[in-house]
């Protein structure tokens, strides 16, 4: 099944993390792939303690895409493509019950990954793998293919009051 958590509100990654923990608690093998995120985040500490969950992410924080130069975008794209290739191998060898592609839509829409490879992964025959995609502005083809779509809408956020992101809450 394909699940999508999208929208402009806080909570897409949080929802996916909750699902990862639930699946791991049931003995499922979960691969949590984070695109565009390389800086330390609070969830990484606890996820490392859960043997059923594997986290894949770039080993460097490239910052916000609008601040990157072409060379940084190329290196980030290379990292994303390596993660996609690695996870495809694991899926096709039957070692993944749940795959979470966090911030997938930002990487896809920003051409920061091999779209053909991503499409093969998502639309290929992975019927035994529960697939979760998060991010803003999913293309209609993903919405059409999805079994679940949850849109998280921002109604109010502390950032609007000038409050910066807080460890343990936003990251």
C-alpha positions as CSV (number, residue, x, y, z in Angstrom):
1,X,0.0,0.0,0.0
2,X,1.1,3.6,-0.7
3,X,0.5,6.2,2.0
4,X,1.1,10.0,1.6
5,X,1.5,12.6,4.3
6,X,1.5,16.0,2.6
7,X,0.6,19.6,3.2
8,X,2.1,22.8,4.6
9,X,1.6,21.9,8.3
10,X,3.9,20.5,10.9
11,X,3.7,16.8,11.5
12,X,4.3,14.9,8.3
13,X,7.6,13.4,9.5
14,X,6.2,13.0,13.0
15,X,3.3,10.9,11.6
16,X,5.7,8.8,9.5
17,X,7.9,8.3,12.6
18,X,5.0,7.1,14.6
19,X,4.1,4.6,11.9
20,X,7.7,3.4,11.8
21,X,7.7,2.8,15.6
22,X,4.3,1.0,15.4
23,X,5.5,-1.2,12.6
24,X,8.8,-2.0,14.4
25,X,6.8,-2.9,17.5
26,X,5.0,-5.5,15.4
27,X,8.4,-7.0,14.2
28,X,8.4,-5.3,10.8
29,X,11.7,-4.3,9.2
30,X,11.5,-0.5,8.5
31,X,13.7,1.6,6.3
32,X,13.4,5.3,7.0
33,X,15.1,7.3,4.3
34,X,15.4,11.1,4.8
35,X,15.9,13.3,1.8
36,X,17.3,16.9,2.3
37,X,18.0,16.3,5.9
38,X,21.6,15.8,7.1
39,X,21.8,17.8,10.3
40,X,21.3,16.0,13.7
41,X,17.7,15.6,14.7
42,X,16.3,14.4,18.0
43,X,14.5,11.3,16.5
44,X,17.8,9.8,15.4
45,X,18.9,9.0,18.9
46,X,15.8,6.8,19.6
47,X,15.6,5.3,16.2
48,X,19.2,3.9,16.6
49,X,18.0,2.0,19.6
50,X,15.3,0.1,17.6
51,X,16.9,-2.8,15.7
52,X,13.9,-3.1,13.3
53,X,14.4,0.4,12.0
54,X,17.3,1.4,9.7
55,X,17.8,5.1,8.9
56,X,19.4,6.3,5.7
57,X,20.3,9.9,5.1
58,X,23.1,12.0,3.7
59,X,26.2,12.3,5.9
60,X,26.3,16.1,5.3
61,X,23.8,18.9,5.9
62,X,23.6,20.9,2.7
63,X,21.2,23.5,4.1
64,X,18.2,24.9,2.4
65,X,17.9,24.2,-1.4
66,X,17.5,27.9,-2.2
67,X,20.9,28.6,-0.5
68,X,22.8,25.8,-2.4
69,X,25.0,26.4,-5.4
70,X,25.0,24.0,-8.3
71,X,27.9,21.9,-7.0
72,X,26.1,21.4,-3.7
73,X,22.9,20.4,-5.4
74,X,24.8,17.9,-7.6
75,X,26.5,16.3,-4.5
76,X,23.1,16.1,-2.7
77,X,21.5,14.6,-5.8
78,X,24.3,12.0,-5.9
79,X,23.7,11.1,-2.2
80,X,19.9,10.8,-2.8
81,X,20.5,8.5,-5.8
82,X,22.8,6.3,-3.8
83,X,20.2,6.0,-1.1
84,X,17.5,5.1,-3.7
85,X,19.7,2.4,-5.3
86,X,20.5,1.0,-1.9
87,X,16.9,0.8,-0.8
88,X,15.8,-0.7,-4.1
89,X,18.3,-3.5,-3.6
90,X,17.0,-4.2,-0.1
91,X,13.3,-4.2,-1.3
92,X,13.9,-6.5,-4.2
93,X,15.8,-8.9,-1.9
94,X,12.8,-9.0,0.5
95,X,14.4,-7.2,3.4
96,X,11.9,-4.4,3.8
97,X,8.4,-4.5,5.2
98,X,7.9,-0.7,5.4
99,X,9.8,2.0,3.5
100,X,9.4,5.7,4.5
101,X,10.7,8.3,2.1
102,X,10.7,11.4,4.2
103,X,10.7,14.8,2.3
104,X,10.5,12.8,-0.9
105,X,8.3,15.3,-2.7
106,X,10.7,18.2,-2.1
107,X,13.6,16.2,-3.5
108,X,11.5,14.9,-6.4
109,X,10.0,18.3,-7.3
110,X,13.4,20.0,-7.0
111,X,15.0,17.5,-9.4
112,X,17.4,16.5,-6.5
113,X,17.1,12.7,-7.3
114,X,16.8,10.5,-10.3
115,X,13.1,10.7,-11.1
116,X,13.1,7.6,-13.3
117,X,14.7,5.5,-10.5
118,X,12.2,7.0,-8.0
119,X,9.2,6.2,-10.2
120,X,10.4,2.6,-10.7
121,X,10.7,2.3,-6.9
122,X,7.3,3.7,-6.2
123,X,5.3,2.4,-9.1
124,X,7.1,-0.9,-9.5
125,X,6.0,-4.2,-8.1
126,X,6.6,-3.8,-4.4
127,X,3.2,-5.0,-3.2
128,X,4.6,-6.5,0.0
129,X,6.2,-3.3,1.1
130,X,4.2,-0.6,2.8
131,X,5.4,2.6,1.3
132,X,5.1,6.0,2.9
133,X,6.0,9.3,1.2
134,X,6.1,12.7,2.9
135,X,6.4,16.3,1.9
136,X,4.7,19.2,0.2
137,X,3.1,19.4,-3.2
138,X,2.9,15.8,-4.3
139,X,2.3,15.4,-8.1
140,X,-1.2,14.2,-9.0
141,X,0.2,10.8,-10.2
142,X,1.3,10.0,-6.6
143,X,-2.1,11.1,-5.2
144,X,-3.9,8.9,-7.8
145,X,-1.7,5.9,-7.0
146,X,-2.0,6.3,-3.2
147,X,-4.2,4.2,-0.9
148,X,-4.1,6.8,1.9
149,X,-3.5,10.5,1.6
150,X,-3.4,12.6,4.7
151,X,-3.0,16.4,4.2
152,X,-1.6,18.2,7.2
153,X,-2.7,21.9,7.0
154,X,-1.0,24.7,8.9
155,X,-3.5,26.7,10.8
156,X,-1.2,28.3,13.3
157,X,2.5,27.9,14.0
158,X,4.9,29.5,16.5
159,X,7.2,30.6,13.6
160,X,4.5,33.2,12.8
161,X,5.4,34.8,16.2
162,X,9.1,34.7,15.5
163,X,9.7,31.6,17.6
164,X,12.5,29.5,16.1
165,X,12.4,25.7,15.7
166,X,12.9,23.9,19.0
167,X,14.9,20.7,19.6
168,X,12.6,17.7,20.5
169,X,9.6,19.5,18.9
170,X,10.4,20.6,15.4
171,X,13.7,18.7,15.0
